[in-house]
Amino acid sequence: MFVPKHFTFEGRDALLAFIEAYSFGVLITHGDSGYEASHLPVVVDVQQNCLYLHLARANSQVEALAACDTALMVFSGEHAYLSPRWYVSSNNVPTWNYSAVHATVKVTLLDQVGTIGVVDALSAFNESGFDEPWSSENMDQRKLDTLYKGIVGFRLDIETLQGKRKLSQNKKREDRLSVIQGLQAMSFGEGVARDMLALEEVHMDDVENVTALRLECLKEQFVIHRLSVDARIPDAVLQSRYYWVGKSDEELSIVCNSDIAVSSSKRSEAWSCFKVCGPLNLGMTGVLAGLTAILRDADISIFALSTYDTDYILVKTDVFLAAQIALKAAGYTL
């Protein structure tokens, strides 16, 4: 794989973690019958530095593997088209951002016991997120035995690993951040935008005047409610983790989790929240001013709230990532 120095992706642990995260790969062999490729899920054994998979016994690549005993596996991560219109600078062309890992492997054929172990390991790994994971123990043994006869398991000992992350590292910072915003606006670009944003952590040393303030991105989504001045505050609001109440002669305002039902005369939905990691000294000045100025320049409106210990800034959820990008570019740690 051609890997210019800008796009180098190295480190055994990082590359194996990538394979585990994107574990559906392509197994490629070359033999007397030419090139053959199979699209297959794998299980990663970090300790043994190997992969496990199985193929249908009828797959002609089984014979190719037995004959050559070496192969190449290709794993692809997030990828997306980049439009030239997203760059701040001029004279750019269309391109594609992506991440990938190649593994050259030595292949060992497994017996039936080993093959059954591969099936169990694959199902355990992929079922781990379910409340009631599927297990072969739930299957009729005779049917299982028939199915097992139709597959062949393999152990792939990794000989070399090569990674590539093409995420606009060769572009200026303002171009990278602008591309992230462009990707975020497209349904196909969210994964690459997330990868690029994570990679920006590497470049934080380039930012001058980095502030010591840290921000936390709250997981909750919020709604801003307006009620009549004499309305009752729902018990569910008072029992929630985060809420704010403001009252004047004209209105009662409540900010709370979007899951809480509030009978309000007006509401604004889909707000996400930054929390300034405190506690802050009450005599401290410029905290909100600095944050709001950055978001103002990014054309992002806010709803600011404060407690005794710290400040909170709400922005609309559809621009939350853009707000993170702007704050990171200004030197804030999220």
One Martini backbone bead per residue (centre of mass of N, CA, C, O) as a GRO file, in nm:
protein
  334
    1MET     BB    1   0.097   0.036   0.023
    2PHE     BB    2   0.061   0.366  -0.028
    3VAL     BB    3   0.253   0.589   0.215
    4PRO     BB    4   0.263   0.880   0.297
    5LYS     BB    5   0.390   1.048   0.567
    6HIS     BB    6   0.124   1.196   0.650
    7PHE     BB    7  -0.040   0.889   0.658
    8THR     BB    8   0.072   0.754   0.894
    9PHE     BB    9   0.004   0.422   1.053
   10GLU     BB   10   0.103   0.314   1.374
   11GLY     BB   11   0.111   0.043   1.571
   12ARG     BB   12   0.009  -0.247   1.678
   13ASP     BB   13  -0.225  -0.179   1.872
   14ALA     BB   14  -0.372   0.019   1.680
   15LEU     BB   15  -0.411  -0.180   1.440
   16LEU     BB   16  -0.568  -0.398   1.597
   17ALA     BB   17  -0.796  -0.211   1.688
   18PHE     BB   18  -0.894  -0.152   1.405
   19ILE     BB   19  -0.965  -0.441   1.325
   20GLU     BB   20  -1.173  -0.480   1.552
   21ALA     BB   21  -1.359  -0.238   1.457
   22TYR     BB   22  -1.300  -0.355   1.137
   23SER     BB   23  -1.369  -0.697   1.102
   24PHE     BB   24  -1.446  -0.665   0.793
   25GLY     BB   25  -1.277  -0.837   0.544
   26VAL     BB   26  -1.020  -0.908   0.293
   27LEU     BB   27  -0.929  -1.209   0.136
   28ILE     BB   28  -0.612  -1.257  -0.035
   29THR     BB   29  -0.518  -1.453  -0.321
   30HIS     BB   30  -0.246  -1.637  -0.509
   31GLY     BB   31  -0.261  -1.866  -0.786
   32ASP     BB   32  -0.325  -2.079  -1.039
   33SER     BB   33  -0.626  -1.930  -1.056
   34GLY     BB   34  -0.543  -1.672  -0.926
   35TYR     BB   35  -0.738  -1.444  -0.800
   36GLU     BB   36  -0.872  -1.424  -0.460
   37ALA     BB   37  -1.183  -1.326  -0.278
   38SER     BB   38  -1.297  -1.267   0.065
   39HIS     BB   39  -1.567  -1.177   0.274
   40LEU     BB   40  -1.474  -1.136   0.627
   41PRO     BB   41  -1.487  -1.219   0.948
   42VAL     BB   42  -1.302  -1.147   1.250
   43VAL     BB   43  -1.071  -1.251   1.505
   44VAL     BB   44  -0.881  -1.109   1.762
   45ASP     BB   45  -0.544  -1.199   1.882
   46VAL     BB   46  -0.327  -1.021   2.057
   47GLN     BB   47  -0.137  -1.221   2.201
   48GLN     BB   48  -0.090  -1.403   1.923
   49ASN     BB   49  -0.099  -1.237   1.660
   50CYS     BB   50  -0.401  -1.306   1.542
   51LEU     BB   51  -0.641  -1.461   1.323
   52TYR     BB   52  -0.993  -1.555   1.281
   53LEU     BB   53  -1.162  -1.785   1.048
   54HIS     BB   54  -1.420  -1.870   0.797
   55LEU     BB   55  -1.513  -2.099   0.537
   56ALA     BB   56  -1.645  -2.234   0.284
   57ARG     BB   57  -1.577  -2.541   0.158
   58ALA     BB   58  -1.666  -2.454  -0.145
   59ASN     BB   59  -1.444  -2.260  -0.149
   60SER     BB   60  -1.170  -2.223  -0.359
   61GLN     BB   61  -0.982  -2.077  -0.145
   62VAL     BB   62  -0.907  -2.319   0.026
   63GLU     BB   63  -0.705  -2.439  -0.178
   64ALA     BB   64  -0.525  -2.187  -0.203
   65LEU     BB   65  -0.435  -2.187   0.096
   66ALA     BB   66  -0.306  -2.471   0.097
   67ALA     BB   67  -0.092  -2.399  -0.133
   68CYS     BB   68   0.035  -2.105  -0.011
   69ASP     BB   69  -0.010  -2.007   0.312
   70THR     BB   70  -0.063  -1.710   0.206
   71ALA     BB   71  -0.182  -1.364   0.280
   72LEU     BB   72  -0.421  -1.094   0.238
   73MET     BB   73  -0.549  -0.833   0.451
   74VAL     BB   74  -0.833  -0.606   0.432
   75PHE     BB   75  -0.908  -0.297   0.611
   76SER     BB   76  -1.187  -0.079   0.642
   77GLY     BB   77  -1.293   0.227   0.719
   78GLU     BB   78  -1.361   0.527   0.708
   79HIS     BB   79  -1.529   0.710   0.430
   80ALA     BB   80  -1.492   1.005   0.200
   81TYR     BB   81  -1.588   1.263   0.023
   82LEU     BB   82  -1.418   1.564  -0.108
   83SER     BB   83  -1.484   1.894  -0.145
   84PRO     BB   84  -1.341   2.189  -0.259
   85ARG     BB   85  -1.555   2.385  -0.115
   86TRP     BB   86  -1.444   2.325   0.193
   87TYR     BB   87  -1.215   2.508   0.155
   88VAL     BB   88  -1.044   2.794   0.226
   89SER     BB   89  -0.862   2.746   0.018
   90SER     BB   90  -0.734   2.734  -0.295
   91ASN     BB   91  -0.672   2.504  -0.536
   92ASN     BB   92  -0.859   2.244  -0.524
   93VAL     BB   93  -0.944   1.897  -0.517
   94PRO     BB   94  -1.082   1.617  -0.538
   95THR     BB   95  -1.134   1.366  -0.276
   96TRP     BB   96  -1.028   1.107  -0.034
   97ASN     BB   97  -1.112   0.981   0.281
   98TYR     BB   98  -0.919   0.738   0.485
   99SER     BB   99  -0.896   0.402   0.634
  100ALA     BB  100  -0.628   0.146   0.666
  101VAL     BB  101  -0.547  -0.217   0.682
  102HIS     BB  102  -0.269  -0.435   0.638
  103ALA     BB  103  -0.230  -0.804   0.632
  104THR     BB  104   0.013  -1.033   0.657
  105VAL     BB  105  -0.025  -1.398   0.632
  106LYS     BB  106  -0.021  -1.709   0.799
  107VAL     BB  107  -0.166  -2.019   0.717
  108THR     BB  108  -0.394  -2.228   0.920
  109LEU     BB  109  -0.543  -2.521   0.943
  110LEU     BB  110  -0.832  -2.635   1.096
  111ASP     BB  111  -1.003  -2.822   1.280
  112GLN     BB  112  -1.311  -2.882   1.402
  113VAL     BB  113  -1.257  -2.772   1.681
  114GLY     BB  114  -1.136  -2.503   1.585
  115THR     BB  115  -1.381  -2.413   1.416
  116ILE     BB  116  -1.580  -2.399   1.650
  117GLY     BB  117  -1.418  -2.183   1.803
  118VAL     BB  118  -1.456  -1.963   1.590
  119VAL     BB  119  -1.761  -1.943   1.597
  120ASP     BB  120  -1.782  -1.873   1.899
  121ALA     BB  121  -1.602  -1.617   1.890
  122LEU     BB  122  -1.765  -1.456   1.682
  123SER     BB  123  -2.038  -1.456   1.833
  124ALA     BB  124  -1.939  -1.332   2.099
  125PHE     BB  125  -1.835  -1.065   1.982
  126ASN     BB  126  -2.111  -0.982   1.816
  127GLU     BB  127  -2.310  -1.035   2.084
  128SER     BB  128  -2.213  -0.845   2.326
  129GLY     BB  129  -2.454  -0.611   2.289
  130PHE     BB  130  -2.656  -0.809   2.398
  131ASP     BB  131  -2.869  -0.914   2.640
  132GLU     BB  132  -2.910  -1.204   2.464
  133PRO     BB  133  -2.687  -1.394   2.364
  134TRP     BB  134  -2.590  -1.594   2.131
  135SER     BB  135  -2.572  -1.962   2.123
  136SER     BB  136  -2.491  -2.285   2.034
  137GLU     BB  137  -2.653  -2.411   2.276
  138ASN     BB  138  -2.941  -2.334   2.128
  139MET     BB  139  -2.884  -2.562   1.936
  140ASP     BB  140  -2.913  -2.820   1.738
  141GLN     BB  141  -2.669  -3.052   1.716
  142ARG     BB  142  -2.725  -3.180   1.437
  143LYS     BB  143  -2.730  -2.915   1.280
  144LEU     BB  144  -2.454  -2.818   1.360
  145ASP     BB  145  -2.288  -3.052   1.243
  146THR     BB  146  -2.373  -2.992   0.951
  147LEU     BB  147  -2.260  -2.704   0.937
  148TYR     BB  148  -1.962  -2.763   1.013
  149LYS     BB  149  -1.905  -2.936   0.748
  150GLY     BB  150  -1.930  -2.652   0.563
  151ILE     BB  151  -1.661  -2.559   0.717
  152VAL     BB  152  -1.348  -2.361   0.751
  153GLY     BB  153  -1.080  -2.309   0.960
  154PHE     BB  154  -0.855  -2.025   1.047
  155ARG     BB  155  -0.519  -1.928   1.103
  156LEU     BB  156  -0.369  -1.590   1.122
  157ASP     BB  157  -0.048  -1.503   1.111
  158ILE     BB  158   0.114  -1.214   1.170
  159GLU     BB  159   0.372  -1.048   0.986
  160THR     BB  160   0.230  -0.777   0.877
  161LEU     BB  161   0.174  -0.416   0.926
  162GLN     BB  162  -0.037  -0.167   0.751
  163GLY     BB  163  -0.103   0.184   0.768
  164LYS     BB  164  -0.375   0.429   0.685
  165ARG     BB  165  -0.432   0.796   0.721
  166LYS     BB  166  -0.649   0.992   0.524
  167LEU     BB  167  -0.699   1.326   0.694
  168SER     BB  168  -0.562   1.602   0.590
  169GLN     BB  169  -0.259   1.643   0.707
  170ASN     BB  170  -0.153   1.823   0.444
  171LYS     BB  171  -0.320   2.046   0.565
  172LYS     BB  172  -0.444   2.308   0.687
  173ARG     BB  173  -0.613   2.372   0.965
  174GLU     BB  174  -0.848   2.538   0.839
  175ASP     BB  175  -0.913   2.317   0.631
  176ARG     BB  176  -0.975   2.082   0.817
  177LEU     BB  177  -1.207   2.219   0.974
  178SER     BB  178  -1.382   2.275   0.724
  179VAL     BB  179  -1.414   1.980   0.635
  180ILE     BB  180  -1.559   1.879   0.884
  181GLN     BB  181  -1.809   2.053   0.839
  182GLY     BB  182  -1.882   1.940   0.561
  183LEU     BB  183  -1.919   1.644   0.650
  184GLN     BB  184  -2.137   1.690   0.873
  185ALA     BB  185  -2.356   1.786   0.651
  186MET     BB  186  -2.326   1.488   0.564
  187SER     BB  187  -2.440   1.165   0.575
  188PHE     BB  188  -2.144   1.031   0.485
  189GLY     BB  189  -1.928   1.210   0.694
  190GLU     BB  190  -1.923   1.146   1.007
  191GLY     BB  191  -1.689   0.942   1.047
  192VAL     BB  192  -1.456   1.119   0.933
  193ALA     BB  193  -1.504   1.361   1.114
  194ARG     BB  194  -1.439   1.207   1.375
  195ASP     BB  195  -1.148   1.125   1.299
  196MET     BB  196  -1.041   1.414   1.254
  197LEU     BB  197  -1.103   1.526   1.534
  198ALA     BB  198  -0.922   1.326   1.689
  199LEU     BB  199  -0.655   1.411   1.536
  200GLU     BB  200  -0.636   1.710   1.644
  201GLU     BB  201  -0.491   1.643   1.911
  202VAL     BB  202  -0.202   1.629   1.779
  203HIS     BB  203  -0.217   1.961   1.700
  204MET     BB  204  -0.228   2.140   1.968
  205ASP     BB  205   0.073   2.255   1.969
  206ASP     BB  206   0.003   2.476   1.737
  207VAL     BB  207  -0.149   2.632   1.950
  208GLU     BB  208  -0.199   2.938   2.066
  209ASN     BB  209  -0.300   3.023   2.368
  210VAL     BB  210  -0.377   2.797   2.563
  211THR     BB  211  -0.619   2.711   2.755
  212ALA     BB  212  -0.697   2.576   3.081
  213LEU     BB  213  -0.968   2.510   2.997
  214ARG     BB  214  -1.229   2.274   3.044
  215LEU     BB  215  -1.456   2.065   2.855
  216GLU     BB  216  -1.783   1.922   2.870
  217CYS     BB  217  -1.976   1.682   2.699
  218LEU     BB  218  -2.288   1.633   2.722
  219LYS     BB  219  -2.519   1.372   2.665
  220GLU     BB  220  -2.748   1.538   2.690
  221GLN     BB  221  -3.068   1.657   2.597
  222PHE     BB  222  -3.235   1.974   2.547
  223VAL     BB  223  -3.500   2.188   2.681
  224ILE     BB  224  -3.670   2.499   2.631
  225HIS     BB  225  -3.898   2.649   2.856
  226ARG     BB  226  -4.224   2.813   2.862
  227LEU     BB  227  -4.411   2.952   3.131
  228SER     BB  228  -4.611   3.039   3.349
  229VAL     BB  229  -4.556   3.208   3.643
  230ASP     BB  230  -4.765   2.984   3.805
  231ALA     BB  231  -4.628   2.734   3.746
  232ARG     BB  232  -4.550   2.403   3.788
  233ILE     BB  233  -4.292   2.208   3.883
  234PRO     BB  234  -4.196   1.920   3.791
  235ASP     BB  235  -4.076   1.647   3.952
  236ALA     BB  236  -3.891   1.537   3.726
  237VAL     BB  237  -3.711   1.783   3.721
  238LEU     BB  238  -3.615   1.781   4.028
  239GLN     BB  239  -3.488   1.471   3.978
  240SER     BB  240  -3.280   1.554   3.791
  241ARG     BB  241  -2.953   1.610   3.705
  242TYR     BB  242  -3.041   1.849   3.502
  243TYR     BB  243  -3.138   2.191   3.588
  244TRP     BB  244  -3.324   2.499   3.510
  245VAL     BB  245  -3.446   2.799   3.682
  246GLY     BB  246  -3.653   3.081   3.574
  247LYS     BB  247  -3.781   3.394   3.721
  248SER     BB  248  -4.045   3.629   3.658
  249ASP     BB  249  -4.307   3.843   3.599
  250GLU     BB  250  -4.359   3.690   3.301
  251GLU     BB  251  -4.195   3.410   3.371
  252LEU     BB  252  -4.117   3.054   3.325
  253SER     BB  253  -3.808   2.880   3.315
  254ILE     BB  254  -3.698   2.564   3.158
  255VAL     BB  255  -3.421   2.340   3.184
  256CYS     BB  256  -3.416   2.009   3.028
  257ASN     BB  257  -3.459   1.705   2.961
  258SER     BB  258  -3.608   1.564   2.677
  259ASP     BB  259  -3.757   1.321   2.845
  260ILE     BB  260  -3.923   1.544   2.978
  261ALA     BB  261  -4.244   1.628   3.060
  262VAL     BB  262  -4.367   1.955   2.951
  263SER     BB  263  -4.619   2.201   2.998
  264SER     BB  264  -4.577   2.432   2.746
  265SER     BB  265  -4.612   2.723   2.553
  266LYS     BB  266  -4.299   2.705   2.497
  267ARG     BB  267  -4.032   2.573   2.274
  268SER     BB  268  -3.684   2.446   2.258
  269GLU     BB  269  -3.516   2.213   2.076
  270ALA     BB  270  -3.219   2.062   2.049
  271TRP     BB  271  -2.988   2.069   2.293
  272SER     BB  272  -2.653   2.119   2.373
  273CYS     BB  273  -2.370   2.071   2.618
  274PHE     BB  274  -2.139   2.276   2.790
  275LYS     BB  275  -1.897   2.219   3.047
  276VAL     BB  276  -1.725   2.384   3.280
  277CYS     BB  277  -1.458   2.289   3.450
  278GLY     BB  278  -1.458   2.280   3.787
  279PRO     BB  279  -1.422   2.514   3.994
  280LEU     BB  280  -1.498   2.857   3.998
  281ASN     BB  281  -1.418   3.167   4.050
  282LEU     BB  282  -1.622   3.439   4.103
  283GLY     BB  283  -1.377   3.647   4.013
  284MET     BB  284  -1.382   3.545   3.740
  285THR     BB  285  -1.301   3.652   3.409
  286GLY     BB  286  -1.406   3.579   3.067
  287VAL     BB  287  -1.529   3.301   3.018
  288LEU     BB  288  -1.787   3.356   2.849
  289ALA     BB  289  -1.667   3.559   2.653
  290GLY     BB  290  -1.467   3.367   2.514
  291LEU     BB  291  -1.669   3.151   2.418
  292THR     BB  292  -1.877   3.334   2.267
  293ALA     BB  293  -1.681   3.456   2.060
  294ILE     BB  294  -1.612   3.195   1.911
  295LEU     BB  295  -1.909   3.121   1.835
  296ARG     BB  296  -1.975   3.379   1.689
  297ASP     BB  297  -1.755   3.345   1.462
  298ALA     BB  298  -1.914   3.059   1.387
  299ASP     BB  299  -2.226   3.115   1.386
  300ILE     BB  300  -2.312   3.044   1.701
  301SER     BB  301  -2.562   3.005   1.903
  302ILE     BB  302  -2.666   3.069   2.249
  303PHE     BB  303  -2.716   2.927   2.592
  304ALA     BB  304  -2.664   3.062   2.906
  305LEU     BB  305  -2.533   2.919   3.217
  306SER     BB  306  -2.530   2.924   3.586
  307THR     BB  307  -2.342   2.850   3.870
  308TYR     BB  308  -2.149   2.867   4.138
  309ASP     BB  309  -1.907   2.685   3.996
  310THR     BB  310  -2.025   2.731   3.689
  311ASP     BB  311  -2.058   2.684   3.332
  312TYR     BB  312  -2.307   2.689   3.061
  313ILE     BB  313  -2.340   2.578   2.709
  314LEU     BB  314  -2.583   2.611   2.465
  315VAL     BB  315  -2.643   2.427   2.164
  316LYS     BB  316  -2.730   2.320   1.883
  317THR     BB  317  -2.709   1.998   1.779
  318ASP     BB  318  -2.641   2.056   1.464
  319VAL     BB  319  -2.367   2.238   1.590
  320PHE     BB  320  -2.188   2.083   1.797
  321LEU     BB  321  -1.941   1.999   1.629
  322ALA     BB  322  -1.869   2.284   1.530
  323ALA     BB  323  -1.815   2.388   1.818
  324GLN     BB  324  -1.585   2.196   1.886
  325ILE     BB  325  -1.396   2.287   1.662
  326ALA     BB  326  -1.373   2.585   1.746
  327LEU     BB  327  -1.264   2.532   2.036
  328LYS     BB  328  -1.018   2.365   1.960
  329ALA     BB  329  -0.886   2.585   1.778
  330ALA     BB  330  -0.867   2.780   2.044
  331GLY     BB  331  -0.760   2.553   2.285
  332TYR     BB  332  -0.966   2.373   2.390
  333THR     BB  333  -1.054   2.114   2.614
  334LEU     BB  334  -1.272   1.811   2.568
   0.00000   0.00000   0.00000
